[in-house]
Amino acid sequence: MNRAQRRKAGIKKKVPTYTFNQEQLYAEIKKGVEQYREGLKEEMGTQAIRVVIFASLLILRDKWGFGKKRLQDFMYEFAEQVECLKKGYVSLEDMINVIEEETGLNIKDLVKF
């Protein structure tokens, strides 16, 4: 296609062409798969947190009559605990141990991880 034909067709610039050897191609594919996997992992984690928070809010409202203020307080504290986990300030094991020590409730037997 010559310049006049490209102008008529509305093509402003040639599409760049890349040449990869097999190793480079596999590396690019692997990089793309890893990016997709990370995005999927983050999306699934977000979805899991949403399920837990919404189910908790519904239970607190239905069973114990929590109103707007107490539900907001719960959401704030929940988000704080999740952030502490993400930043590595505490581990899930630490949280489980605190609950067990302070209440005597052995949640390891109730919820299998």
Secondary structure, DSSP 4 states (H G I P E B T S, - for coil): --HHHHHHHT--SPPP-----HHHHHHHHHHHHHHHHHHHHHHHHHHHHHHHHHHHHHHHHHHH---HHHHHHHHHHHHHHHHHHHHTSS-HHHHHHHHHHHH---HHHHS--
